[in-house]
Amino acid sequence: QVQLVESGGGLVHAGGSLSLSCVVSENMFNFNYMGWYRQAPGKQRELVATMSIGGSLNYADFAKGRFTISRDGAKNTVYLQMNSLKPEDTAIYYCHARLLSRMYWGQGTQVTVSS
């Protein structure tokens, strides 16, 4: 069974930075895409950033210029570096992996940005 384990969330002041990590339990190149989504209280889960197996990147508009997704294949780990954080970035951040139509999710890590 595929497992995704996130780490790195926490509390930060506005303008600060956080780095999230997600370790997948098998070869990350088995998946078509890996990336990050987030869900704020009372809102739907939304895409933050994804990376395809070939390395193509996709960012939500709010993430462009502030967030960077990357990976380390040797560690089966995908990262999300978040800079210039804003209070509206407060959410639970979920690691995500997709293989064709099958979706896998981590348990989520809380990111809280204080004003």
C-alpha positions as CSV (number, residue, x, y, z in Angstrom):
1,Q,0.0,0.0,0.0
2,V,1.3,3.4,-1.0
3,Q,2.2,5.7,1.9
4,L,3.0,9.4,1.8
5,V,4.4,11.0,4.9
6,E,4.6,14.8,5.2
7,S,6.7,16.8,7.6
8,G,7.8,20.4,8.0
9,G,4.7,22.3,8.8
10,G,4.4,24.7,11.7
11,L,3.8,28.3,12.7
12,V,5.5,31.2,11.0
13,H,5.1,34.9,10.9
14,A,3.9,36.6,7.7
15,G,6.9,37.0,5.3
16,G,8.6,34.0,6.7
17,S,9.5,30.7,5.1
18,L,8.8,27.0,5.6
19,S,9.9,23.9,3.8
20,L,7.7,20.8,3.5
21,S,8.9,17.3,2.8
22,C,7.0,14.2,1.6
23,V,8.5,10.7,1.6
24,V,6.7,8.1,-0.5
25,S,6.9,4.5,0.4
26,E,8.0,3.3,-3.1
27,N,9.8,4.5,-6.1
28,M,8.5,8.0,-6.8
29,F,9.0,7.5,-10.5
30,N,6.2,4.9,-10.5
31,F,3.8,7.8,-10.4
32,N,2.7,10.1,-13.2
33,Y,2.6,13.1,-10.9
34,M,3.5,14.1,-7.4
35,G,2.9,17.3,-5.7
36,W,1.1,19.3,-3.1
37,Y,-2.5,20.4,-2.4
38,R,-3.9,22.4,0.5
39,Q,-7.1,22.9,2.3
40,A,-8.0,25.9,4.4
41,P,-10.9,25.8,6.9
42,G,-14.2,26.0,5.2
43,K,-12.7,25.8,1.7
44,Q,-12.2,23.1,-0.9
45,R,-8.9,21.4,-1.3
46,E,-6.8,23.1,-4.0
47,L,-3.7,22.5,-6.0
48,V,-0.5,24.2,-4.9
49,A,2.1,22.6,-7.2
50,T,2.8,19.4,-9.0
51,M,5.7,17.8,-10.8
52,S,5.3,15.2,-13.5
53,I,7.5,12.2,-13.9
54,G,9.3,14.0,-16.7
55,G,9.9,17.0,-14.5
56,S,7.2,19.4,-15.8
57,L,6.0,21.8,-13.2
58,N,2.6,23.2,-12.6
59,Y,1.9,26.0,-10.0
60,A,-1.3,27.6,-8.8
61,D,-1.3,31.3,-9.4
62,F,-0.9,32.1,-5.8
63,A,2.2,29.9,-5.6
64,K,4.0,31.3,-8.5
65,G,7.1,33.3,-7.5
66,R,6.8,32.3,-3.9
67,F,6.7,28.5,-3.7
68,T,9.1,26.0,-5.3
69,I,8.5,22.3,-5.8
70,S,11.4,19.9,-6.1
71,R,12.3,16.3,-5.7
72,D,15.1,13.9,-4.7
73,G,14.6,10.6,-6.5
74,A,17.2,8.9,-4.4
75,K,15.2,9.6,-1.3
76,N,11.8,9.2,-2.9
77,T,11.0,12.7,-1.5
78,V,9.2,15.7,-2.9
79,Y,9.7,19.1,-1.3
80,L,7.8,22.4,-1.2
81,Q,9.8,25.4,-0.3
82,M,7.4,28.3,0.7
83,N,8.7,31.8,0.9
84,S,7.0,35.2,1.6
85,L,4.2,33.4,3.4
86,K,0.9,35.2,3.9
87,P,-1.8,34.6,6.5
88,E,-4.0,33.3,3.6
89,D,-1.5,30.5,3.1
90,T,-2.7,29.0,6.4
91,A,-4.0,25.5,5.6
92,I,-3.4,21.8,5.9
93,Y,-0.9,20.9,3.2
94,Y,-1.3,17.4,1.6
95,C,1.2,15.5,-0.3
96,H,-0.3,13.8,-3.4
97,A,0.7,11.1,-5.8
98,R,-1.1,10.1,-9.0
99,L,-0.8,6.9,-11.0
100,L,-3.2,7.1,-14.0
101,S,-6.6,7.6,-12.3
102,R,-5.5,6.5,-8.9
103,M,-4.8,9.2,-6.3
104,Y,-2.9,8.8,-3.1
105,W,-2.8,11.3,-0.2
106,G,-0.7,11.9,2.9
107,Q,-2.2,12.7,6.2
108,G,-1.5,16.4,5.9
109,T,0.7,18.9,7.7
110,Q,-0.6,22.1,9.2
111,V,0.9,25.4,8.1
112,T,-0.2,28.5,10.1
113,V,0.9,31.9,9.1
114,S,0.4,34.7,11.7
115,S,-0.1,38.3,10.7
